[in-house]
Amino acid sequence: MKCPRCDGNKIEVIATSPVGNVWEVYECMDCFYSWRSTETPHIHDKFKLKKEQIDTLQVIPPIPPLDK
Ligand SMILES: [Zn+2]
């Protein structure tokens, strides 16, 4: 299995359906994209990530505290 977003192959199962083993949720350990086994995700080329891009991703800035 390959990650639909970055083509990485480090995919882990992070959740399974509580009843009936109907679906699983997978997560890519490289870019943290996750998807359900019942989906067939299609990522537009524009949103694809390459390994080099993941390595240089900036940390999302924290949300500043609200003014009181
Ligand atoms: Zn990925």
N, CA, C, O and the ligand as a Tripos MOL2 file, in Angstrom:
@<TRIPOS>MOLECULE
protein
  273   271    69     0     0
PROTEIN
NO_CHARGES

@<TRIPOS>ATOM
      1 N           0.8450   -1.1920    0.0000 N.3       1 MET1
      2 CA          0.0000    0.0000    0.0000 C.3       1 MET1
      3 C           0.8840    1.2460    0.0000 C.2       1 MET1
      4 O           1.9220    1.2970    0.6590 O.2       1 MET1
      5 N           0.4410    2.2410   -0.7540 N.am      2 LYS2
      6 CA          1.2020    3.4790   -0.8300 C.3       2 LYS2
      7 C           0.3330    4.6360   -0.3860 C.2       2 LYS2
      8 O          -0.8880    4.6130   -0.5420 O.2       2 LYS2
      9 N           0.9740    5.6400    0.1640 N.am      3 CYS3
     10 CA          0.2480    6.8410    0.5580 C.3       3 CYS3
     11 C          -0.2110    7.5840   -0.6940 C.2       3 CYS3
     12 O           0.5750    7.8070   -1.6150 O.2       3 CYS3
     13 N          -1.5030    7.9690   -0.7240 N.am      4 PRO4
     14 CA         -2.0020    8.6630   -1.9080 C.3       4 PRO4
     15 C          -1.3990   10.0600   -2.0740 C.2       4 PRO4
     16 O          -1.4070   10.6170   -3.1710 O.2       4 PRO4
     17 N          -0.8840   10.6140   -0.9970 N.am      5 ARG5
     18 CA         -0.3790   11.9840   -1.0970 C.3       5 ARG5
     19 C           1.1150   12.0580   -1.3790 C.2       5 ARG5
     20 O           1.5570   12.8740   -2.1880 O.2       5 ARG5
     21 N           1.8960   11.2030   -0.7100 N.am      6 CYS6
     22 CA          3.3450   11.3380   -0.8890 C.3       6 CYS6
     23 C           3.9910   10.0720   -1.4480 C.2       6 CYS6
     24 O           5.2090   10.0210   -1.6200 O.2       6 CYS6
     25 N           3.1870    9.0600   -1.7290 N.am      7 ASP7
     26 CA          3.6860    7.7830   -2.2420 C.3       7 ASP7
     27 C           4.5980    7.0560   -1.2550 C.2       7 ASP7
     28 O           5.3060    6.1220   -1.6300 O.2       7 ASP7
     29 N           4.5780    7.4820   -0.0090 N.am      8 GLY8
     30 CA          5.3590    6.7790    1.0070 C.3       8 GLY8
     31 C           4.7720    5.4030    1.2660 C.2       8 GLY8
     32 O           3.6000    5.1580    0.9800 O.2       8 GLY8
     33 N           5.5800    4.5100    1.8060 N.am      9 ASN9
     34 CA          5.0600    3.1670    2.0680 C.3       9 ASN9
     35 C           5.0680    2.7950    3.5430 C.2       9 ASN9
     36 O           4.8920    1.6300    3.8980 O.2       9 ASN9
     37 N           5.2740    3.7940    4.4040 N.am     10 LYS10
     38 CA          5.1830    3.5180    5.8390 C.3      10 LYS10
     39 C           3.7580    3.8200    6.2930 C.2      10 LYS10
     40 O           3.4720    4.8910    6.8290 O.2      10 LYS10
     41 N           2.8880    2.8660    6.0680 N.am     11 ILE11
     42 CA          1.4780    3.0580    6.3750 C.3      11 ILE11
     43 C           1.1250    2.2370    7.6020 C.2      11 ILE11
     44 O           1.4540    1.0530    7.6810 O.2      11 ILE11
     45 N           0.4570    2.8620    8.5550 N.am     12 GLU12
     46 CA          0.0200    2.1170    9.7300 C.3      12 GLU12
     47 C          -1.4940    2.1940    9.8710 C.2      12 GLU12
     48 O          -2.1280    3.1660    9.4620 O.2      12 GLU12
     49 N          -2.0510    1.1530   10.4560 N.am     13 VAL13
     50 CA         -3.4790    1.1510   10.7630 C.3      13 VAL13
     51 C          -3.6530    1.8810   12.0790 C.2      13 VAL13
     52 O          -3.1040    1.4570   13.0960 O.2      13 VAL13
     53 N          -4.4070    2.9720   12.0810 N.am     14 ILE14
     54 CA         -4.5650    3.7330   13.3150 C.3      14 ILE14
     55 C          -5.9270    3.5180   13.9600 C.2      14 ILE14
     56 O          -6.1240    3.8820   15.1190 O.2      14 ILE14
     57 N          -6.8680    2.9320   13.2250 N.am     15 ALA15
     58 CA         -8.1780    2.6600   13.8120 C.3      15 ALA15
     59 C          -8.8830    1.5830   12.9980 C.2      15 ALA15
     60 O          -8.6360    1.4220   11.8030 O.2      15 ALA15
     61 N          -9.7510    0.8620   13.6610 N.am     16 THR16
     62 CA        -10.5730   -0.1240   12.9580 C.3      16 THR16
     63 C         -12.0120    0.0640   13.3980 C.2      16 THR16
     64 O         -12.2730    0.6040   14.4730 O.2      16 THR16
     65 N         -12.9350   -0.3740   12.5800 N.am     17 SER17
     66 CA        -14.3400   -0.2050   12.9270 C.3      17 SER17
     67 C         -14.6430   -0.9970   14.1910 C.2      17 SER17
     68 O         -14.1970   -2.1350   14.3370 O.2      17 SER17
     69 N         -15.4010   -0.3970   15.1040 N.am     18 PRO18
     70 CA        -15.6650   -1.0550   16.3950 C.3      18 PRO18
     71 C         -16.4700   -2.3410   16.2460 C.2      18 PRO18
     72 O         -16.3520   -3.2410   17.0770 O.2      18 PRO18
     73 N         -17.2740   -2.4370   15.2130 N.am     19 VAL19
     74 CA        -18.1050   -3.6280   15.0300 C.3      19 VAL19
     75 C         -17.8820   -4.1650   13.6180 C.2      19 VAL19
     76 O         -17.9490   -3.4210   12.6400 O.2      19 VAL19
     77 N         -17.6230   -5.4290   13.5300 N.am     20 GLY20
     78 CA        -17.6870   -6.0920   12.2390 C.3      20 GLY20
     79 C         -16.4640   -5.9980   11.3570 C.2      20 GLY20
     80 O         -16.4590   -6.5320   10.2480 O.2      20 GLY20
     81 N         -15.4270   -5.3310   11.8250 N.am     21 ASN21
     82 CA        -14.2040   -5.2530   11.0120 C.3      21 ASN21
     83 C         -14.5180   -4.7920    9.5890 C.2      21 ASN21
     84 O         -14.0830   -5.4000    8.6110 O.2      21 ASN21
     85 N         -15.2830   -3.7050    9.4960 N.am     22 VAL22
     86 CA        -15.7830   -3.2290    8.2120 C.3      22 VAL22
     87 C         -14.7960   -2.2840    7.5320 C.2      22 VAL22
     88 O         -14.6720   -2.2600    6.3080 O.2      22 VAL22
     89 N         -14.1030   -1.5120    8.3560 N.am     23 TRP23
     90 CA        -13.1370   -0.5650    7.7700 C.3      23 TRP23
     91 C         -11.9480   -0.3970    8.6880 C.2      23 TRP23
     92 O         -11.9870   -0.7390    9.8700 O.2      23 TRP23
     93 N         -10.9040    0.1340    8.1140 N.am     24 GLU24
     94 CA         -9.7260    0.5070    8.8780 C.3      24 GLU24
     95 C          -9.3510    1.9130    8.4580 C.2      24 GLU24
     96 O          -9.6680    2.3560    7.3540 O.2      24 GLU24
     97 N          -8.6740    2.6020    9.3500 N.am     25 VAL25
     98 CA         -8.1430    3.9110    8.9870 C.3      25 VAL25
     99 C          -6.6270    3.7890    8.9420 C.2      25 VAL25
    100 O          -5.9940    3.3070    9.8810 O.2      25 VAL25
    101 N          -6.0750    4.2280    7.8480 N.am     26 TYR26
    102 CA         -4.6320    4.1550    7.6410 C.3      26 TYR26
    103 C          -4.0200    5.5330    7.7940 C.2      26 TYR26
    104 O          -4.6530    6.5500    7.5080 O.2      26 TYR26
    105 N          -2.8050    5.5460    8.2410 N.am     27 GLU27
    106 CA         -2.0950    6.8210    8.2940 C.3      27 GLU27
    107 C          -0.6930    6.6400    7.7370 C.2      27 GLU27
    108 O          -0.0140    5.6470    7.9990 O.2      27 GLU27
    109 N          -0.2880    7.6240    6.9680 N.am     28 CYS28
    110 CA          1.0580    7.6250    6.4110 C.3      28 CYS28
    111 C           2.0040    8.2080    7.4520 C.2      28 CYS28
    112 O           1.7770    9.3060    7.9600 O.2      28 CYS28
    113 N           3.0500    7.4810    7.7620 N.am     29 MET29
    114 CA          3.9930    7.9290    8.7870 C.3      29 MET29
    115 C           4.9420    9.0110    8.2600 C.2      29 MET29
    116 O           5.6950    9.6090    9.0280 O.2      29 MET29
    117 N           4.9020    9.2510    6.9840 N.am     30 ASP30
    118 CA          5.7660   10.2840    6.4260 C.3      30 ASP30
    119 C           5.0850   11.6490    6.4150 C.2      30 ASP30
    120 O           5.6670   12.6400    6.8550 O.2      30 ASP30
    121 N           3.8460   11.6990    5.9090 N.am     31 CYS31
    122 CA          3.2080   13.0130    5.7760 C.3      31 CYS31
    123 C           1.9600   13.1320    6.6440 C.2      31 CYS31
    124 O           1.3140   14.1790    6.6570 O.2      31 CYS31
    125 N           1.6160   12.0660    7.3700 N.am     32 PHE32
    126 CA          0.4870   12.0550    8.3130 C.3      32 PHE32
    127 C          -0.8690   12.2190    7.6490 C.2      32 PHE32
    128 O          -1.8500   12.5900    8.2930 O.2      32 PHE32
    129 N          -0.9110   11.9440    6.3850 N.am     33 TYR33
    130 CA         -2.2040   11.8740    5.7130 C.3      33 TYR33
    131 C          -2.9040   10.6180    6.2080 C.2      33 TYR33
    132 O          -2.2600    9.5830    6.3820 O.2      33 TYR33
    133 N          -4.2120   10.6880    6.4380 N.am     34 SER34
    134 CA         -4.9210    9.4760    6.8330 C.3      34 SER34
    135 C          -6.1740    9.3250    5.9930 C.2      34 SER34
    136 O          -6.7550   10.3050    5.5280 O.2      34 SER34
    137 N          -6.5740    8.0960    5.8120 N.am     35 TRP35
    138 CA         -7.7430    7.8020    5.0060 C.3      35 TRP35
    139 C          -8.3260    6.4750    5.4320 C.2      35 TRP35
    140 O          -7.6590    5.6430    6.0470 O.2      35 TRP35
    141 N          -9.5760    6.3010    5.0920 N.am     36 ARG36
    142 CA        -10.2890    5.0900    5.4790 C.3      36 ARG36
    143 C         -10.2110    4.0690    4.3460 C.2      36 ARG36
    144 O         -10.1480    4.4220    3.1680 O.2      36 ARG36
    145 N         -10.2180    2.8080    4.7300 N.am     37 SER37
    146 CA        -10.0570    1.7490    3.7340 C.3      37 SER37
    147 C         -11.2130    1.7230    2.7400 C.2      37 SER37
    148 O         -11.0740    1.1810    1.6440 O.2      37 SER37
    149 N         -12.3430    2.2990    3.1100 N.am     38 THR38
    150 CA        -13.4890    2.3030    2.2060 C.3      38 THR38
    151 C         -13.4280    3.4550    1.2050 C.2      38 THR38
    152 O         -14.2660    3.5520    0.3080 O.2      38 THR38
    153 N         -12.4400    4.3170    1.3640 N.am     39 GLU39
    154 CA        -12.2880    5.4260    0.4190 C.3      39 GLU39
    155 C         -11.2370    5.0510   -0.6190 C.2      39 GLU39
    156 O         -10.3770    4.2010   -0.3850 O.2      39 GLU39
    157 N         -11.3320    5.7000   -1.7560 N.am     40 THR40
    158 CA        -10.2540    5.6150   -2.7310 C.3      40 THR40
    159 C          -9.7910    7.0400   -2.9800 C.2      40 THR40
    160 O         -10.2480    7.7000   -3.9130 O.2      40 THR40
    161 N          -8.8780    7.5080   -2.1370 N.am     41 PRO41
    162 CA         -8.5170    8.9190   -2.2480 C.3      41 PRO41
    163 C          -7.7790    9.2260   -3.5430 C.2      41 PRO41
    164 O          -6.8900    8.4940   -3.9780 O.2      41 PRO41
    165 N          -8.1800   10.3250   -4.1270 N.am     42 HIS42
    166 CA         -7.4530   10.8310   -5.2950 C.3      42 HIS42
    167 C          -6.9200   12.1960   -4.9400 C.2      42 HIS42
    168 O          -7.6870   13.1350   -4.7250 O.2      42 HIS42
    169 N          -5.6380   12.3080   -4.8810 N.am     43 ILE43
    170 CA         -5.0360   13.5810   -4.5230 C.3      43 ILE43
    171 C          -4.6280   14.2980   -5.8020 C.2      43 ILE43
    172 O          -3.8480   13.7840   -6.6040 O.2      43 ILE43
    173 N          -5.1680   15.4850   -5.9700 N.am     44 HIS44
    174 CA         -4.7790   16.2840   -7.1330 C.3      44 HIS44
    175 C          -3.2740   16.5340   -7.0740 C.2      44 HIS44
    176 O          -2.7090   16.7270   -5.9970 O.2      44 HIS44
    177 N          -2.6480   16.5270   -8.2100 N.am     45 ASP45
    178 CA         -1.1910   16.7130   -8.2800 C.3      45 ASP45
    179 C          -0.7110   17.9130   -7.4810 C.2      45 ASP45
    180 O           0.3720   17.8990   -6.8960 O.2      45 ASP45
    181 N          -1.5300   18.9420   -7.4680 N.am     46 LYS46
    182 CA         -1.1880   20.1700   -6.7600 C.3      46 LYS46
    183 C          -0.9460   19.9260   -5.2680 C.2      46 LYS46
    184 O          -0.1780   20.6460   -4.6300 O.2      46 LYS46
    185 N          -1.6050   18.9100   -4.7230 N.am     47 PHE47
    186 CA         -1.5090   18.6800   -3.2790 C.3      47 PHE47
    187 C          -0.6040   17.5120   -2.9220 C.2      47 PHE47
    188 O          -0.4960   17.1210   -1.7600 O.2      47 PHE47
    189 N           0.0350   16.9720   -3.9300 N.am     48 LYS48
    190 CA          0.9720   15.8800   -3.6540 C.3      48 LYS48
    191 C           2.1950   16.4230   -2.9290 C.2      48 LYS48
    192 O           2.5910   17.5720   -3.1240 O.2      48 LYS48
    193 N           2.7730   15.5930   -2.1060 N.am     49 LEU49
    194 CA          3.9840   15.9930   -1.3890 C.3      49 LEU49
    195 C           5.1220   15.0650   -1.7550 C.2      49 LEU49
    196 O           4.9350   13.8590   -1.9170 O.2      49 LEU49
    197 N           6.2880   15.6340   -1.8810 N.am     50 LYS50
    198 CA          7.4790   14.8130   -2.1000 C.3      50 LYS50
    199 C           8.2720   14.7620   -0.8030 C.2      50 LYS50
    200 O           8.1260   15.6170    0.0710 O.2      50 LYS50
    201 N           9.1030   13.7520   -0.6980 N.am     51 LYS51
    202 CA          9.9090   13.5710    0.5040 C.3      51 LYS51
    203 C          10.6550   14.8560    0.8830 C.2      51 LYS51
    204 O          10.6900   15.2340    2.0540 O.2      51 LYS51
    205 N          11.2440   15.5170   -0.1010 N.am     52 GLU52
    206 CA         12.0150   16.7320    0.1810 C.3      52 GLU52
    207 C          11.1120   17.8130    0.7740 C.2      52 GLU52
    208 O          11.5180   18.5710    1.6550 O.2      52 GLU52
    209 N           9.8860   17.8640    0.2720 N.am     53 GLN53
    210 CA          8.9650   18.8840    0.7840 C.3      53 GLN53
    211 C           8.5880   18.5850    2.2350 C.2      53 GLN53
    212 O           8.5010   19.4910    3.0640 O.2      53 GLN53
    213 N           8.3680   17.3150    2.5240 N.am     54 ILE54
    214 CA          7.9790   16.9490    3.8850 C.3      54 ILE54
    215 C           9.1040   17.3060    4.8570 C.2      54 ILE54
    216 O           8.8570   17.8090    5.9530 O.2      54 ILE54
    217 N          10.3310   17.0410    4.4410 N.am     55 ASP55
    218 CA         11.4670   17.3270    5.3140 C.3      55 ASP55
    219 C          11.6210   18.8100    5.6070 C.2      55 ASP55
    220 O          12.1890   19.1900    6.6300 O.2      55 ASP55
    221 N          11.1170   19.6450    4.7100 N.am     56 THR56
    222 CA         11.3070   21.0860    4.9080 C.3      56 THR56
    223 C          10.0110   21.7940    5.3030 C.2      56 THR56
    224 O           9.9540   23.0240    5.3350 O.2      56 THR56
    225 N           8.9880   21.0230    5.5970 N.am     57 LEU57
    226 CA          7.7240   21.6540    6.0060 C.3      57 LEU57
    227 C           7.9380   22.4870    7.2600 C.2      57 LEU57
    228 O           8.6570   22.0980    8.1810 O.2      57 LEU57
    229 N           7.3010   23.6220    7.2640 N.am     58 GLN58
    230 CA          7.4140   24.4580    8.4470 C.3      58 GLN58
    231 C           6.4140   24.0020    9.5000 C.2      58 GLN58
    232 O           5.3640   23.4380    9.1910 O.2      58 GLN58
    233 N           6.7610   24.2540   10.7100 N.am     59 VAL59
    234 CA          5.8530   23.9380   11.8030 C.3      59 VAL59
    235 C           4.6990   24.9400   11.7530 C.2      59 VAL59
    236 O           4.9010   26.1350   11.5390 O.2      59 VAL59
    237 N           3.5130   24.4340   11.9500 N.am     60 ILE60
    238 CA          2.3540   25.3300   11.9500 C.3      60 ILE60
    239 C           2.4600   26.2600   13.1550 C.2      60 ILE60
    240 O           2.6330   25.7910   14.2800 O.2      60 ILE60
    241 N           2.3570   27.5740   12.9360 N.am     61 PRO61
    242 CA          2.5010   28.4870   14.0710 C.3      61 PRO61
    243 C           1.3840   28.2850   15.0890 C.2      61 PRO61
    244 O           0.2360   28.0420   14.7140 O.2      61 PRO61
    245 N           1.7080   28.3820   16.3420 N.am     62 PRO62
    246 CA          0.6580   28.2110   17.3530 C.3      62 PRO62
    247 C          -0.3570   29.3370   17.2830 C.2      62 PRO62
    248 O          -0.0330   30.4470   16.8610 O.2      62 PRO62
    249 N          -1.5680   29.0570   17.6900 N.am     63 ILE63
    250 CA         -2.6060   30.0820   17.7020 C.3      63 ILE63
    251 C          -2.3460   31.0020   18.8950 C.2      63 ILE63
    252 O          -2.2380   30.5310   20.0270 O.2      63 ILE63
    253 N          -2.2460   32.2970   18.6520 N.am     64 PRO64
    254 CA         -1.9910   33.1990   19.7820 C.3      64 PRO64
    255 C          -3.1840   33.2480   20.7200 C.2      64 PRO64
    256 O          -4.3160   33.0100   20.2990 O.2      64 PRO64
    257 N          -2.9420   33.5540   21.9800 N.am     65 PRO65
    258 CA         -4.0730   33.6140   22.9270 C.3      65 PRO65
    259 C          -5.0570   34.7170   22.5370 C.2      65 PRO65
    260 O          -4.6690   35.7620   22.0140 O.2      65 PRO65
    261 N          -6.3080   34.4670   22.7960 N.am     66 LEU66
    262 CA         -7.3340   35.4660   22.4760 C.3      66 LEU66
    263 C          -7.2120   36.6480   23.4180 C.2      66 LEU66
    264 O          -6.8800   36.4950   24.5940 O.2      66 LEU66
    265 N          -7.4870   37.8380   22.8800 N.am     67 ASP67
    266 CA         -7.5250   39.0230   23.7390 C.3      67 ASP67
    267 C          -8.7240   38.9210   24.6590 C.2      67 ASP67
    268 O          -9.8020   38.4840   24.2540 O.2      67 ASP67
    269 N          -8.5270   39.3230   25.8800 N.am     68 LYS68
    270 CA         -9.6520   39.2380   26.8260 C.3      68 LYS68
    271 C         -10.2850   40.6090   27.0190 C.2      68 LYS68
    272 O         -11.2460   40.7450   27.7760 O.2      68 LYS68
    273 ZN          2.1900   10.2610    2.8690 Zn       69 ZN69
@<TRIPOS>BOND
     1     1     2 1
     2     2     3 1
     3     3     4 2
     4     3     5 am
     5     5     6 1
     6     6     7 1
     7     7     8 2
     8     7     9 am
     9     9    10 1
    10    10    11 1
    11    11    12 2
    12    11    13 am
    13    13    14 1
    14    14    15 1
    15    15    16 2
    16    15    17 am
    17    17    18 1
    18    18    19 1
    19    19    20 2
    20    19    21 am
    21    21    22 1
    22    22    23 1
    23    23    24 2
    24    23    25 am
    25    25    26 1
    26    26    27 1
    27    27    28 2
    28    27    29 am
    29    29    30 1
    30    30    31 1
    31    31    32 2
    32    31    33 am
    33    33    34 1
    34    34    35 1
    35    35    36 2
    36    35    37 am
    37    37    38 1
    38    38    39 1
    39    39    40 2
    40    39    41 am
    41    41    42 1
    42    42    43 1
    43    43    44 2
    44    43    45 am
    45    45    46 1
    46    46    47 1
    47    47    48 2
    48    47    49 am
    49    49    50 1
    50    50    51 1
    51    51    52 2
    52    51    53 am
    53    53    54 1
    54    54    55 1
    55    55    56 2
    56    55    57 am
    57    57    58 1
    58    58    59 1
    59    59    60 2
    60    59    61 am
    61    61    62 1
    62    62    63 1
    63    63    64 2
    64    63    65 am
    65    65    66 1
    66    66    67 1
    67    67    68 2
    68    67    69 am
    69    69    70 1
    70    70    71 1
    71    71    72 2
    72    71    73 am
    73    73    74 1
    74    74    75 1
    75    75    76 2
    76    75    77 am
    77    77    78 1
    78    78    79 1
    79    79    80 2
    80    79    81 am
    81    81    82 1
    82    82    83 1
    83    83    84 2
    84    83    85 am
    85    85    86 1
    86    86    87 1
    87    87    88 2
    88    87    89 am
    89    89    90 1
    90    90    91 1
    91    91    92 2
    92    91    93 am
    93    93    94 1
    94    94    95 1
    95    95    96 2
    96    95    97 am
    97    97    98 1
    98    98    99 1
    99    99   100 2
   100    99   101 am
   101   101   102 1
   102   102   103 1
   103   103   104 2
   104   103   105 am
   105   105   106 1
   106   106   107 1
   107   107   108 2
   108   107   109 am
   109   109   110 1
   110   110   111 1
   111   111   112 2
   112   111   113 am
   113   113   114 1
   114   114   115 1
   115   115   116 2
   116   115   117 am
   117   117   118 1
   118   118   119 1
   119   119   120 2
   120   119   121 am
   121   121   122 1
   122   122   123 1
   123   123   124 2
   124   123   125 am
   125   125   126 1
   126   126   127 1
   127   127   128 2
   128   127   129 am
   129   129   130 1
   130   130   131 1
   131   131   132 2
   132   131   133 am
   133   133   134 1
   134   134   135 1
   135   135   136 2
   136   135   137 am
   137   137   138 1
   138   138   139 1
   139   139   140 2
   140   139   141 am
   141   141   142 1
   142   142   143 1
   143   143   144 2
   144   143   145 am
   145   145   146 1
   146   146   147 1
   147   147   148 2
   148   147   149 am
   149   149   150 1
   150   150   151 1
   151   151   152 2
   152   151   153 am
   153   153   154 1
   154   154   155 1
   155   155   156 2
   156   155   157 am
   157   157   158 1
   158   158   159 1
   159   159   160 2
   160   159   161 am
   161   161   162 1
   162   162   163 1
   163   163   164 2
   164   163   165 am
   165   165   166 1
   166   166   167 1
   167   167   168 2
   168   167   169 am
   169   169   170 1
   170   170   171 1
   171   171   172 2
   172   171   173 am
   173   173   174 1
   174   174   175 1
   175   175   176 2
   176   175   177 am
   177   177   178 1
   178   178   179 1
   179   179   180 2
   180   179   181 am
   181   181   182 1
   182   182   183 1
   183   183   184 2
   184   183   185 am
   185   185   186 1
   186   186   187 1
   187   187   188 2
   188   187   189 am
   189   189   190 1
   190   190   191 1
   191   191   192 2
   192   191   193 am
   193   193   194 1
   194   194   195 1
   195   195   196 2
   196   195   197 am
   197   197   198 1
   198   198   199 1
   199   199   200 2
   200   199   201 am
   201   201   202 1
   202   202   203 1
   203   203   204 2
   204   203   205 am
   205   205   206 1
   206   206   207 1
   207   207   208 2
   208   207   209 am
   209   209   210 1
   210   210   211 1
   211   211   212 2
   212   211   213 am
   213   213   214 1
   214   214   215 1
   215   215   216 2
   216   215   217 am
   217   217   218 1
   218   218   219 1
   219   219   220 2
   220   219   221 am
   221   221   222 1
   222   222   223 1
   223   223   224 2
   224   223   225 am
   225   225   226 1
   226   226   227 1
   227   227   228 2
   228   227   229 am
   229   229   230 1
   230   230   231 1
   231   231   232 2
   232   231   233 am
   233   233   234 1
   234   234   235 1
   235   235   236 2
   236   235   237 am
   237   237   238 1
   238   238   239 1
   239   239   240 2
   240   239   241 am
   241   241   242 1
   242   242   243 1
   243   243   244 2
   244   243   245 am
   245   245   246 1
   246   246   247 1
   247   247   248 2
   248   247   249 am
   249   249   250 1
   250   250   251 1
   251   251   252 2
   252   251   253 am
   253   253   254 1
   254   254   255 1
   255   255   256 2
   256   255   257 am
   257   257   258 1
   258   258   259 1
   259   259   260 2
   260   259   261 am
   261   261   262 1
   262   262   263 1
   263   263   264 2
   264   263   265 am
   265   265   266 1
   266   266   267 1
   267   267   268 2
   268   267   269 am
   269   269   270 1
   270   270   271 1
   271   271   272 2
@<TRIPOS>SUBSTRUCTURE
     1 MET1         2 RESIDUE 1 A MET
     2 LYS2         6 RESIDUE 1 A LYS
     3 CYS3        10 RESIDUE 1 A CYS
     4 PRO4        14 RESIDUE 1 A PRO
     5 ARG5        18 RESIDUE 1 A ARG
     6 CYS6        22 RESIDUE 1 A CYS
     7 ASP7        26 RESIDUE 1 A ASP
     8 GLY8        30 RESIDUE 1 A GLY
     9 ASN9        34 RESIDUE 1 A ASN
    10 LYS10       38 RESIDUE 1 A LYS
    11 ILE11       42 RESIDUE 1 A ILE
    12 GLU12       46 RESIDUE 1 A GLU
    13 VAL13       50 RESIDUE 1 A VAL
    14 ILE14       54 RESIDUE 1 A ILE
    15 ALA15       58 RESIDUE 1 A ALA
    16 THR16       62 RESIDUE 1 A THR
    17 SER17       66 RESIDUE 1 A SER
    18 PRO18       70 RESIDUE 1 A PRO
    19 VAL19       74 RESIDUE 1 A VAL
    20 GLY20       78 RESIDUE 1 A GLY
    21 ASN21       82 RESIDUE 1 A ASN
    22 VAL22       86 RESIDUE 1 A VAL
    23 TRP23       90 RESIDUE 1 A TRP
    24 GLU24       94 RESIDUE 1 A GLU
    25 VAL25       98 RESIDUE 1 A VAL
    26 TYR26      102 RESIDUE 1 A TYR
    27 GLU27      106 RESIDUE 1 A GLU
    28 CYS28      110 RESIDUE 1 A CYS
    29 MET29      114 RESIDUE 1 A MET
    30 ASP30      118 RESIDUE 1 A ASP
    31 CYS31      122 RESIDUE 1 A CYS
    32 PHE32      126 RESIDUE 1 A PHE
    33 TYR33      130 RESIDUE 1 A TYR
    34 SER34      134 RESIDUE 1 A SER
    35 TRP35      138 RESIDUE 1 A TRP
    36 ARG36      142 RESIDUE 1 A ARG
    37 SER37      146 RESIDUE 1 A SER
    38 THR38      150 RESIDUE 1 A THR
    39 GLU39      154 RESIDUE 1 A GLU
    40 THR40      158 RESIDUE 1 A THR
    41 PRO41      162 RESIDUE 1 A PRO
    42 HIS42      166 RESIDUE 1 A HIS
    43 ILE43      170 RESIDUE 1 A ILE
    44 HIS44      174 RESIDUE 1 A HIS
    45 ASP45      178 RESIDUE 1 A ASP
    46 LYS46      182 RESIDUE 1 A LYS
    47 PHE47      186 RESIDUE 1 A PHE
    48 LYS48      190 RESIDUE 1 A LYS
    49 LEU49      194 RESIDUE 1 A LEU
    50 LYS50      198 RESIDUE 1 A LYS
    51 LYS51      202 RESIDUE 1 A LYS
    52 GLU52      206 RESIDUE 1 A GLU
    53 GLN53      210 RESIDUE 1 A GLN
    54 ILE54      214 RESIDUE 1 A ILE
    55 ASP55      218 RESIDUE 1 A ASP
    56 THR56      222 RESIDUE 1 A THR
    57 LEU57      226 RESIDUE 1 A LEU
    58 GLN58      230 RESIDUE 1 A GLN
    59 VAL59      234 RESIDUE 1 A VAL
    60 ILE60      238 RESIDUE 1 A ILE
    61 PRO61      242 RESIDUE 1 A PRO
    62 PRO62      246 RESIDUE 1 A PRO
    63 ILE63      250 RESIDUE 1 A ILE
    64 PRO64      254 RESIDUE 1 A PRO
    65 PRO65      258 RESIDUE 1 A PRO
    66 LEU66      262 RESIDUE 1 A LEU
    67 ASP67      266 RESIDUE 1 A ASP
    68 LYS68      270 RESIDUE 1 A LYS
    69 ZN69       273 GROUP 0 **** ****
